[in-house]
Amino acid sequence: MDIYQTIGNYSKQPITHQLLMSWLKDYKRPNDKINSLKSEGVLASVKKGIYIAGPKSYPGRPENALLANHLLGPSYLSVESALSFHGIIPERVYAISSMTTKASRDFKTSLGLFTYIHLPLPYYAFGINMVKLTSEQYAMIASPEKAICDKIISTSGLILRSATSAGNYLIDNLRIDEEILKGLNTQMINEWLPDAPKKESLQMIVKMIESL
């Protein structure tokens, strides 16, 4: 096996340590070879156990949403990162934010800051879509409705006690256009409510959207 060509074939996918070890099974000291590939710029470490093809050696790299799915699992892209991906908020997002069933944590990497926020089951599992990023890359990303709900749930101290306060938050704070809000599926949000944290705040979101 030509390890350089094999890594090149995976230049747009995260590469796990386990996968590397399977490629290097004929080497007596595969970990030494991995360190050598890193020194050559053929591999780049994102976090312990996760690599990408070295950007100096191969064109392209995995999209941030795909990397986020792999850095900590289970997880899916959400809150501002998903809202920006869907074109719902105008601001550029710098941290790559995801939700997970595991404990909340951050990863500071050479590719940026990846943040993960804990959500309980079964609410966590609602409103997640497998999204095509490129011809070769797919990632788990929150639907627009779930990303908004996740943002409200995960924002400490945020309680929406009326449709007016919900509108102020969505339109003035998050800067979501009213026409976009009108197109959201409130029935889907209602189906999540029995298992959702901050149920009352989400009810105000539904009430506000349905009043538009």
N, C-alpha and C positions, 0 to 999 in steps of 0.2 A: 504493500500500500504506500502510495506517495502521500505522506502526511501533509505536505504543503498544498497539493492539489485538493486533498480532502477538506482541509480547512477553508480553502478558497470556495469550495462548493457550498459551504455553510456560512459564507460571509454575511448573509442577511438573516441569520438565525442566532439566538443565544446558544452557546456551546457549554454543556455541563462537564464537570470533571469526570463523571462516570462515562460520558461519551468519549472524551479524550482517552481515558484509560482503555476503552475497548479498541480504539484506533491504534494504540501504542502497546498492545498486548504482547507483541514480539520483542519489545525492548526489555532488557534486564532491569533497567532503572527508569521507568517511564516518567516518574516525577522530575528526574533530572532533565529529561528531554522537554518536558513542559516548561521548566524554568529557562531552558535554552531557547525555546520558541518565543518565550516572552522577551528575552534579551534581544533576540533578532528582530522584534517588532512584528512577528508573524501572529502572535497571540497577544491579547490585552485582557487583563483581569478586571472585571467589573466589581465583583465581590467574591468572597471565598466560595469556590465551587462553581462560579459562573464566569465564562469568558466570552469574548467576541474576537473575530478575526482582526488582526492588527490593521488599523486604518491606513498605515503607511504601506502596507503590503497588498491590500485588497480593496477594491472599490465598494462603496456602500456599507451599511451596517443595519442592524435591527432597529426598527422604529421604537421610540420610547415606550409606547403603549405595550408592545410585545415584550420588551425588556422588563417592564414593570410587572407583568404577569409572571415572569420567571424568577425575579429576584426574591419574591416571597409568595408562596402559594398556600391555600387558595387565595386569590385576589382578583379584583377587576378594577379598571380605571374608572374614576368617578369624580365627584364634586367639580371644582373649577377645571380640572384637566379634561374631563369628559364634556363639560359644557363648552369649553373652548374648541374641542375636537368637533363637536356638532355645530359649531358656529353660532351658539346661543348667547355667549357673552363676548364683548368686543376686545377685552383686555388679553394681552399675551400672558401666558402662564409660565412661570419659571420652574416651580417645583412640579414634579410628576406625582400626582396624588391618587391613591387607590384605597379601596376598602378591603378588609380581610376579616376572617373569623378568628384569626390569631391576635395576640397582643399588639397594640399600636407600637410602631417603631419607625425610625428613619434610617436610610442608607445614603451616606454622602459618598458619591462616586465621581470618577473622572468625567462621567457623562451627565452629571447633574445630581440634584437632590431628589430622591425617591422617598415619599412619605406613605405610610400605611396606617389606616384608622380602623379600629376594631368595630365590628357590627355583630349583633347577636343573630343566631338562627332562630326561626326560619326567615326573618325579614331579609337577611343578607342575600338570600338566593333569588329574590324577586328582581325583575326588570333588568336582567343581564343579557346582552346580545353578543354573539360572535361576529365581529366586524372585519371585513376585508380591508386591510391597510394598503397593501400592494398586491401584485400578482402572486407573491410568494409568502406574504405575511398576513396573519390573522391574529386578532387579540380580543379578549373579553372586556367589553366596555359597557358601562351603564347606559341605559336609555336616557333621553333627556329628562323624562319624568323622574326616574330613579336618581339621577344625578342631583336634581333639585331637592328631592326629599332627603338624600344623603347629606347634602350641604346643610340643610336646616337641622337635621338630627345631630350632626357632628360639630356644629358651632356652639361652643360652650356659652351658656347664659342666654342664648336666643330663645325666646318664647313669643309666639305670635298669638295674641289673644283676640284678634278681630281680622276681618277680611281687609280692612283698611291698613292695618299694620303689615299684613301679608303682602299687599300691593306695594307698600312703601319699601319693603325689603326686596322684593323681586324686581321692581321697576327702577327704584331709585338707588338701591344699594348694589344689587347685582347687575343692573342696567340691561335687563332682558326686555326686548321689545314686546309691546302688547300683542301684536299680531302673532308672534311666536307663541306666547302664552295661550292665546285662543286655540291654537292647534294642538295643544297637549291633551293627552288622554286622561281625563279626570276619573273615568270609570276604573281604569287600571289602578290609579292611586287608591281609590276607595277600597279595592279588593285587598290592598296591602295593610290597610289601617288596623285590623284586629291584631296583627302581629308587630306593628310598628312602634318604635319608641317615639316620644313626642307626638302622640296621636292627635291631640287637640290642635297643635300647631299645623300639622299636615291637613287637618280638616279645614282650617282657615285658608290654607293654600287652595284647596279645592273650591271652597266657597268663593274666593276672590276670582279665580280663573273662570268659573261658571257665570260670574256676574258681568264679565266683559262683553 
